[in-house]
Amino acid sequence: MDDDFINLTAENLASEHLCCIIRSKKPHPGVEAKRQWLSERLKEGHVFRKLNARATVFIEYAPLESAWVPIVGDNYYYLYCLWVSGDYKGKGYGKALLEHCLSDAREKGKSGVCMLGAEKQKAWLADQSFAKKFGFEVVDTTADGYELLALSFDGTMPKFAPNAKKQRIENKELTIYYDMQCPYVLQNIEAIQQYCAANDIPLSRIQVDTLQKAKDLPCVFNNWGVFYKGNFETVNLLLDVERLKRILKK
């Protein structure tokens, strides 16, 4: 099955689709923003591996030291995303992709692989019940139910950075931290900005554009984090108008 997959590289990045949002003609701004983000991350050991087909079947991971998340640990991989959708489900692709990541980690002498999860599965996070079948376990938690899952090869464990557990900021406005790791981020932040402008809702949008900013974030983060009235609300990228209204009613 390995022959069915390809890894993005500096040489093929411009020509390969990025799985989440597939366009054949007109470029999608979110995809192009992700492509630019990836062009720098690939130099740091970031891996984007996908089915060699026009499908949403891929895994994305990076060395924890250069992963844009407020998680600390020595010599781990961080798994950003594992996604298999539509007719491709149930055919072993997810298993093959995760096994590749684990094999890659072992071959490179990594201490293990970790990922963001939650007590209750959150949208836009990899399926933690699936990961647990491979031996991932909860190694750290936050007060509001987010979890750090890890599969350790040598007994060492990563953990959330202390700042990630603060989950409070001084700003009381609706505040969204985001980076360009996901192609959906750009269109989501623009839609929320338009809604807030039309309804006179103050909005602070903070782009996380360096590794250090990501490591210093005051909340758990996979590419998105929302605060309101100073309190952390969600990492859920599916923040449509109805969900936003529910947050603003608090």
Secondary structure, DSSP 4 states (H G I P E B T S, - for coil): -GGGEEE--TTTTTTS--SSS--SSSPPHHHHHHHHHHHHHGGGT-EEEEESSSSSEEEEEEEGGGSSSSEE-SSEEEEEEEEE-GGGTTSSHHHHHHHHHHHHHHHTT-SEEEEEEESS--TTS--HHHHHTTT-EEEEE-TTSEEEEEEESSS---EE-GGGGT-B-S--SEEEEE-SSSTHHHHHHHHHHHHHHHTT--EEEEE--SHHHHHT-SS--SSEEEEETTEEEE--S---HHHHHHHHT-
